[in-house]
């Protein structure tokens, strides 16, 4: 409930959650029909414990933890009708709460023509970025990266960030874990040096390679977010990421309703990050990336 108290050692002046999912109303009402329409959705959301959040639940979550703003997006449905409908739901939510909700548009990349049309349509409609983009079926292989390039080319003309689902290439398997070709991914990032990329889930650890000067140069405008990291790494990952990726380019993202801010705060407290570093991750970095002022 919004009245519950929560405590942590650092009281950030601004908290921005850069990774929240919202589905359209008919999916929220009864997901069963859609489990048969999209394999990736089925893999991720067929378990009854897989939570979906309504608009009011998102606002309640934000209010409970004093989260000023949130980047909200839908799901990369394979069916263009579904990803257009989901984007419309996100934009409608943002229009009702413009001071709180920052809309990103997501889409499936199986149909290159439909994907590019949706990128153009959504950005003309007022979306502030593209993502979280993913290829749950085939992963980030050469073919899917080709379609991604077409979409990023359009997004670059609007000067908006592009968020990608990137996970670690090793370790245990889980629903939503995809194949990632880091060479192809880095080539795409390198082809668009003026685009701010956000690599979700700490970029699958790609920041480690920023110790290589040529990779650091490619990643100069690349951010990572913290979404779902407590399920994958221990708390030392935050110390390592702020040291290797630079503390100005790590964003707090909860992956709500999968996890909420409180879980991340507990992990932050176990780390050796300074209060200043925590505050940057919790909101200051996102404000800079999204060009927000303190009055917005």
N, C-alpha and C positions, 0 to 999 in steps of 0.2 A: 504494500500500500504506500501511497505517496507520503504518508505521515511518518513512516518508519525512519529511524535514525540510522545513519551510517557514519563510520569514522575511518580516517586514515591519516597518516602522519603529514602528508602534503595536502594542503587545501589549494587546489589550482584555481587561479583567477578565472579561467575559462576552460570548459571541457567540451570537446567536440568528438562525437563518435562517428568515425569515418566509414563504418561498415555495418549497415542495418538492412535487412531484407523485408520487403512487403509484397504480398501477393494480391491479385484481384479478388473481389468479394466472392465470386462464385467458387474460387478455389478454397478460400477461407471457410465457406459454408459447408462444402463437401468435397474433400480432396480425392475421394475414391474414383470418380470419373476420370480424373487426370492422371492417375497412376497407370492407366492403360494407354494414354496418349503420348507419354514422353518417358523414355527409358531412364534418363538421368533423374528426372523428378521422382520416378518410382524408386530408384536406388536410394535416393536421399530421404524421401518422405513417406515411404510405405510403412516404416515402423511407427506405431501409434505414439511413441515417446518423442518423435521428431516434431518439434513445435513450430507452429505458424503464428505470427503475431498480427493482430489487427491494428488499425490506426490508433485507436484509443489505448491499446496496450503499449504501443511505442511511445506515445506521449506520457503515459503513466510511468514508464521506465525512465524516460528522460527527466521527468519531474522528481522522481524519487532520488535520483543521483545528481541533481542539479546540472544536468547536461544541457548546455546552451543550444547546441545545434547538432544535427545528425545528417550524414549523407545516406540517403535511402534509395534503394534500387530493387528491381524485381529479380526475375530468374531468366536464364538464357534458353528459353523454350526453343525447340526445333521448329515448331509450327509458327510461321510469321504472324498469323492471326492472334495467337496467344501472347507472343512477346509485345505486339502492338497494344493489346488490351492491358497487359501488365504495366507497360510504360504509361498508358493513359491513367491508370489507377494511381501510380506514383506521382504523376504531375498534378492530378486533382488533389491529392493529399497535400502536396507542397503549396498549391494555390490557397488552401484553407489555413495553412500554418507557414506562411512565407518567412516569418522571422525565426522559425525553428528547423524547417526541413529543406535540405539542399538536394534536389532531384538529379540522379544520374540515370541514364537510359541503358538498359541492357538488351541483348538480342542474341539469337542463335546465329552461328556462322556457317551452318550447313548449306544455306542458299545465299551465295555471294551477292546476287542482285537484290534480294529482299533485305539483306543485312545493310547494304549501302543506302538503300532507299530509307530505311528506318533511322539510320544515323542522321541523314540529312533532315528528315521530318522531325525527329525529336529535338535536334539542336536548334532548328528554326522555331520550335515551340517553346523554348526557354529552359531546356535542361542545362545543367551546369557542368556536365561531364558525361563520359561514356564508361559503362562497366556496371558491375563486375562481369567481364567477358570470360567465358570458359568454353572449352570443347570437351565435355565429359565423355563423349563417345570415343573419339580417336586421340584425344590429348593434343598437346601443342606440337604437332608434327609439321612437316614442310607444307602440306596442302592447307591445313587450317591456318598456318601462319600467313599464307598467301592471301586468304580472305581477310584476315586481320589487317594486313597492310593496306588493303583497299579501304577499310573502315577508318583506320588511323589517318590516312591521307585526308579524308573528309574532316575528321575531327580537328586535324591540325589547322585547317583554314578557319576554324572557329576559336582556336586557341584555348581549348578546354583539356582538362586531364583525362587520361585513359587508364582505367583500372583493369588489371588482368588477374585471373585466378592462377596462381603459381604455387605448386606444392613441392615438398622435398622429394628428390628422386630415389631415396633409399628409405629403409625402415618398414614398419608394418603397413599393410593395406587397410583402407577404410573407404566407405562410400564417398565418392567425390574426388578421390585421389586420381590424378591423371598423369599420363606420360608427358614429360616436359623435355624438349630438346633445347638445352641452354644455348647452344650455338645459334640456332634459328631465332630464339628469343632475343639474344643479344644483337643479332643482325638487324632485327626489326627496330629495336630501340636505337641502334646506331644510325638507321636510315632516317630517323625523325628526331634529330638533335634538339629541335625546338619544342617538342611535346613533353609535357610532364607526365610520366608514367607512374602509376601506383601499382606495385606488385603485392597482391594480398598474401597473407599468411607468411610474412617476412620473406616473401619472394622465394620460398623454397630453399633459403640459405644462399641464394646467389650473391648476396653481399660479401660473402667470404672472398670471392674472387676480385673484389675491389682492391685487395692488396696488390693485384697486378696492375701496373700503371695504365696499360691499354684498356683494361676493363673499367677501371675507375673513370677514365675519360668518357667511355660509353655511358656509364651510369650517372653522369654528372647531374642530370635532371630527373633522376629516378628516385621515387620514395617507396618505402615498404610499410605495410600496416601489420598490426599485431593480431589480426583476426584468427581465432581458434588456437593460438599458440600454446595456451596452457594444456591442451590435449596432446601436444606433440613434443614440447621441449621442457626442460626444467628452467628455473628462474634465471639461471646464468645467461640464457640467450639474450636477455635485455641488455646486460652489460656488454656482451660481445657485439650486438647489433649497433648500439650507439657509438661504440668505439670504431667499428669497421665501416659502418654506413654513414657515419657522422650523425651527431645527435639532432641535427636540424631536419633530417629526412626520414624519421620514424614517426608514424602516425598511430594513435590509438584507434583501433577498430575492434568492436566486440564480436561481430558476427551474430548479433542479437536477432532472433531469440535463442540461438544456440547457447550463447553465454552472455553475461552482463558485466557491467563495469566492476562490480564488487570482486569478482574472481581475479581480474587483472590487478586490482589494487593489492590484493594479498600477495600476488606474485611479484609485483613491483617492490613491496616491502622486504621481500627476501633477497632482492638484488642489491648491488652496491651502487646503484645510480644515485646521483645527487638530487636534491629537491628541484634544482633548476632543470635538470635533464627530464625528470618526471613531468614537470609542468610543460616542457616543450612537447613531449609525446602526447600528453593529455589534451592539448589544445592549441598551443602557440604555433606549432609547425603547420597544422591544418589551416589556421588563419592566414598564414603567409601563402601557402599553396593556393588556397581558394580566394585569395585577395579580399579577405574580410576585414572590416574595420571594427573597432571595439563597440561602435554604436549600432552595428547591424544586428 
